[in-house]
Amino acid sequence: MTELGAYLEAVFNVIPLSSPTPHPFFTETPYAPPVYYRTVATILEKIIGPASTGSLRLASTDVRMNPLVSFNHFNDRGDLLTLRAERCMNGSRMIGEILRTSSMVAFTFTQWFCGTDFMYVGPALPEDQSSDVLMEEFCRQTVSTIWHYHGGCVVGKVVDGDIRPVGIEPLWVVDGSIFTVSPPGLIRKLPFSCLGSMWV
């Protein structure tokens, strides 16, 4: 958790990478391109309590049909500029500061012309991170979801005060759909466990 109103999180994976181009010589049999395993690290920022809201509507009464979802990321400009902090932009600047530390030098690569830098999967941070215009555009280009849906079963409308679907006695809803606010950080399992121990 930073003082900027954002959580920073890092994860890494080892992923296989291969060239789709077949070997041009001696290909009497289908050639399987070599697979190279690379470690890919992700440093991401989570915005706490975004003001932007999306929508979720049923596309059909057929339960096999996916619903219509609109995320509306950054629809409310307050998610870029707030009284507390410029959350996304300053969180991204903090990532830039981390990448410039001496601890991260070991993860850089020599460039063709001069110097070293990271190999990016996706857009790199703007070179001029003091520019609000560039940082705002970077936030808009790279925003995504981490798929922690919540809030679909509104208490008082879909479920009652005991988190049971209205009109159905022996059933409780114990998941993120009853949350009006998603718990920040990596503590989501705790609220679920508490709800489960209280009502189930």
Secondary structure, DSSP 8 states (H G I E B T S, - for coil): --TTSEEEEEEEEEEEEE-SS--SSS-SS-----EEEEEEEEEEEEESS-S---EEE-S-S-TTS--EEE--TT-SGGGTS-SS--HHHHHHHHHHHHHTSGGGGGG-EE-SSSSEE---SS----S-TT-HHHHHHHHHHH---------SS-BTTTB-TTS-BTT-TT----SGGG-SS---TT-THHHHHHHHHHH-
